[in-house]
């Protein structure tokens, strides 16, 4: 082969290589199967749906029960809204094809805390989302994936994670069982109601320092000095956990309740029920081979547990983190990770008064 021939061959090989790279990149963008294909394959006793979600990153200010304000940022599904901390609960059914779009745009809220400079990227623990890399300012990216297995998952940012998770970039991702939406997994107890509790903590001093650095300049904050002083269930500290019925367990005698617990914080939490032992049926997005009873459950950062409560007695019972400092607001008890299990009679009455926290209510 003469020199020109060799040059042509090299050029052709380079072009072929580029073409393969492009095809490969496109293939990575595509879901592995479409819902009709999944349905045809008979993998799920359910016709999978296409589920579209969009998450924007926005500022917010958390107001704690003692009046402390914490600057934070997190996700919202509302283009013009403030962040929700935790982010919106995204619920799908096993087999669904999910299009989850992450948008990094100008925040219409006026505090401009989330500058968006480093970009954002989503991870869902338990799913291998395509590693898109940071979604930079002005960009959006849609993650495509099949919600292949029922379970309790969470999504969070994986760019500058130590700062971004502290700020509030996390939320619950729930995959309901395709076999029966009223059980978490095949052959686990049927439930009448389900709750999701996202646990996290915040260091109000470091949040203020981060906010000041952003607006006035200064050296980068060392988040390893993290000393949380507020402890949150679904973004609220007691007694604000009493404000929204979704943040406490409210049922009727005889009902069975599924509680999905997600530790989105950086510290361990020790969730404890008064009055009940609960059945642990799932951990970290999987059904346990052997369920077991507990009344105090250690949850390490990132862990999820699915627990079943059988409401077999009427009353009001505390449900709280048994690490006592986590049941405070800036060191003052009661606060933080405390909520209630309210079990009414079938006629809706409940003879039990709201317990005095200082005597721990209906026993410990
Ligand atoms: Cu207690």
Boltz pocket constraint, residues with backbone or C-beta under 6 A from the ligand:
constraints:
  - pocket:
      binder: B
      contacts: [[A, 272], [A, 274], [A, 318], [A, 320], [A, 360], [A, 363], [A, 364]]
      max_distance: 6.0
